[in-house]
Amino acid sequence: MNKLVMNFLVTEGYVEAAEKFRMESGTEPDIDLATISDRMAVKKAVQCGNVEDAIEKVNDLNPEILDTNPQLFFHLQQQRLIELIRNGKIEEALEFAQEELAPRGEENQTFLEELERTVSLLAFEDVSNCPLGELLDISQRLKTASEVNAAILTSQSHEK
């Protein structure tokens, strides 16, 4: 049971709680607790909408994560597009979609469908009332952040 609790604390990034639990229960984590703060910095950057910073931090941790996981990289770029739309940077969003995401959509039908859904946000003046408004919801950021967290954990040979 202690291993399960420790696994949860480490996976979710509760460093202080994991440290205290380690001292009280004698249960050693499967991963260096110092690496958790780097992973949580990436997760927080995504949750705050700072996707460029998150990508940079992931590459600092392990450049192979994004190189070997095209779906994760696409979802981060998609989130970046969503943030541009959320901030009203329409021209920049269109340019970014054409230059960065469209080529990936040509390679993968699923990416193309997701890209079309995201770009369709541009058709609405009031995106808060559009049928695809959930893309602008905080839950979308959390979904992307969880995906990044899982990929980092996998790269560190830890359960996700």
C-alpha positions in Angstrom: 0.0 0.0 0.0 2.9 2.4 0.8 4.4 1.8 -2.6 1.1 2.7 -4.2 0.8 5.9 -2.2 4.4 6.9 -3.0 3.8 6.1 -6.7 0.8 8.5 -6.7 2.7 11.3 -4.9 5.6 11.0 -7.4 3.4 10.7 -10.5 1.3 13.7 -9.6 4.3 15.8 -8.5 3.8 16.2 -4.8 7.4 16.5 -3.9 7.1 17.7 -0.3 4.4 15.1 0.5 6.5 12.4 -1.1 9.5 13.4 1.0 7.5 13.4 4.2 5.9 10.1 3.3 9.3 8.7 2.6 10.6 9.8 6.0 7.5 8.6 7.9 6.9 5.3 6.1 10.4 4.4 5.1 9.2 3.8 1.5 11.7 4.9 -1.1 10.5 6.4 -4.3 11.4 4.7 -7.6 12.6 8.0 -9.0 14.9 10.8 -7.8 12.6 13.4 -6.1 14.7 16.2 -7.6 13.6 15.3 -11.1 9.9 15.9 -10.1 10.3 19.7 -10.0 11.6 19.8 -13.6 8.6 17.7 -14.7 6.2 19.9 -12.7 7.7 23.0 -14.3 6.8 21.7 -17.7 3.3 20.7 -16.6 2.7 24.1 -15.0 3.9 25.9 -18.2 1.3 24.0 -20.2 -1.4 24.7 -17.7 -0.6 28.4 -17.8 -0.7 28.4 -21.6 3.0 29.0 -22.0 3.5 26.2 -24.5 6.7 27.5 -26.0 8.3 27.5 -22.6 7.0 24.0 -22.0 8.5 22.7 -25.2 11.8 24.3 -24.3 11.7 22.7 -20.9 10.9 19.2 -22.3 13.8 19.5 -24.7 16.1 20.5 -21.9 14.9 17.4 -19.9 15.2 15.0 -22.8 15.1 16.1 -26.5 14.1 12.5 -27.6 10.7 12.8 -25.9 9.3 15.1 -28.6 11.4 13.5 -31.4 10.0 10.1 -30.7 6.4 11.1 -30.0 4.9 13.0 -32.9 1.4 12.9 -31.4 2.6 14.7 -28.2 4.5 17.3 -30.3 1.4 17.9 -32.4 -0.8 18.3 -29.3 1.7 20.8 -27.9 1.7 22.7 -31.1 -2.1 22.5 -31.3 -2.3 23.9 -27.7 0.0 26.7 -28.9 -2.4 27.5 -31.7 -5.3 27.5 -29.2 -3.4 29.9 -27.0 -2.9 32.3 -30.0 -6.6 32.1 -30.8 -7.5 32.7 -27.1 -5.3 35.8 -27.0 -6.9 37.2 -30.2 -3.7 36.9 -32.3 -5.7 35.8 -35.4 -3.1 36.6 -38.1 -0.3 34.9 -36.1 -2.6 31.9 -35.4 -3.3 31.5 -39.1 0.4 31.8 -40.0 1.3 29.3 -37.3 -1.3 26.8 -38.4 -0.2 27.0 -42.0 3.5 26.8 -41.4 3.7 24.4 -38.4 0.6 22.3 -38.2 -0.6 21.9 -41.8 2.4 19.9 -42.9 1.8 17.5 -40.0 -1.9 17.2 -41.0 -0.9 16.2 -44.5 1.1 13.3 -43.0 -1.6 12.1 -40.5 -5.4 12.1 -41.0 -6.0 12.3 -37.3 -3.8 15.3 -37.0 -5.6 16.9 -39.9 -9.0 16.4 -38.3 -7.8 17.9 -35.0 -6.3 20.8 -36.8 -9.5 21.5 -38.7 -11.4 21.5 -35.5 -9.0 23.9 -33.9 -8.8 26.3 -36.9 -12.6 26.3 -37.1 -12.5 28.4 -33.8 -11.4 31.3 -36.1 -14.8 31.3 -37.8 -16.5 32.5 -34.7 -16.4 36.1 -33.4 -17.5 35.0 -29.9 -15.6 31.7 -29.3 -17.1 31.3 -25.9 -20.4 30.4 -27.4 -19.2 28.3 -30.3 -19.7 24.5 -30.5 -16.0 23.9 -30.2 -15.5 26.2 -27.2 -14.3 23.3 -25.1 -11.0 23.6 -26.9 -10.5 27.0 -25.2 -11.5 25.6 -21.8 -8.9 25.0 -19.1 -9.6 21.3 -19.3 -7.9 21.2 -22.7 -4.7 22.6 -21.1 -5.0 20.0 -18.4 -5.4 17.2 -20.9 -2.3 18.4 -22.8 -0.3 18.8 -19.6 -1.2 15.3 -18.5 -0.1 13.9 -21.8 3.3 15.7 -21.4 3.6 14.5 -17.8 3.0 10.9 -18.9 5.5 11.1 -21.7 8.2 12.5 -19.4 7.5 9.8 -16.8 7.8 7.1 -19.5 11.1 8.6 -20.7 12.3 8.4 -17.1 11.3 4.7 -17.0 8.6 5.4 -14.4 5.0 4.4 -14.4 2.6 6.9 -15.7 
